[in-house]
Each structure stands twice: as C-alpha cells, then as structure tokens.
C-alpha cells in the first residue's frame, strides 16, 4: 500500500511534468524539473525554463497555469514577476515554476544552485524525439 505522502508526491510530480510540457509546447528553452524536497523544506519540485523575449515568457507562464489546471492541479498561490517579465515565479506551494528571460536565467543560474537535486524525466514523446 502506498503512503499518503508518496501518492501526494506523485501527484505533485505529475503537475510539475504538466508544467514542463506546457513550457515545451510554447518553446521554452532547456526546461528542467528538479526534485528539491529533500534539500528544501518549503517545496517539493522546481520547474525551470526560459524564453527568448518577454512576450514568450508571459506566454509560457500563462500556458503553465492553464496546463496545471487542466491536469487537475491547483491555481498558483501567488504569481510574481509579471510586471517586468524577467523572472516569472508561479508558486503552487508543492512546486514552483520559474520562467526566466534568457539573460536572467544566465545571471541567477538556479540549475547550478540546485544542481545536486535529482531531475525528474518529463519529456513528452515529441520532445524526446527532438533530443530534449
């Protein structure tokens, strides 16, 4: 029998994967899902992606919100960064989606900061066929 926590983690991962696939659908770049729960007590996963321009950053953020909702997930508890579109943070509590403008992602380097966290495979068949 699966514990409630384990099933909750699987549900959170499914929402994070839905977010990553939504970012990929809108051509988010270098999208990652990191399982950070073992090293960060406040959330279980990060989705990290980036866009080439502010319009794409907004589009990716909007698509993530819609995809998580469609997957049966919650609405974000808070969304920050929509005014300048350098770094949009969608905080779902159990996971956080970070949508960066390329330059901001290069500057903050969250992947390096959380590099020890295991990556969650998320690629849809089309993305896998492209080699992502």
Secondary structure as UniProt FT lines:
FT   HELIX           4..25
FT   TURN            26..27
FT   STRAND          29..35
FT   TURN            37..39
FT   TURN            41..42
FT   STRAND          45..51
FT   HELIX           54..70
FT   TURN            71..72
FT   STRAND          78..80
FT   TURN            82..84
FT   STRAND          87..91
FT   STRAND          95..101
FT   HELIX           102..108
FT   HELIX           110..113
FT   TURN            114..116
FT   STRAND          118..119
FT   HELIX           125..129
FT   TURN            130..131
//
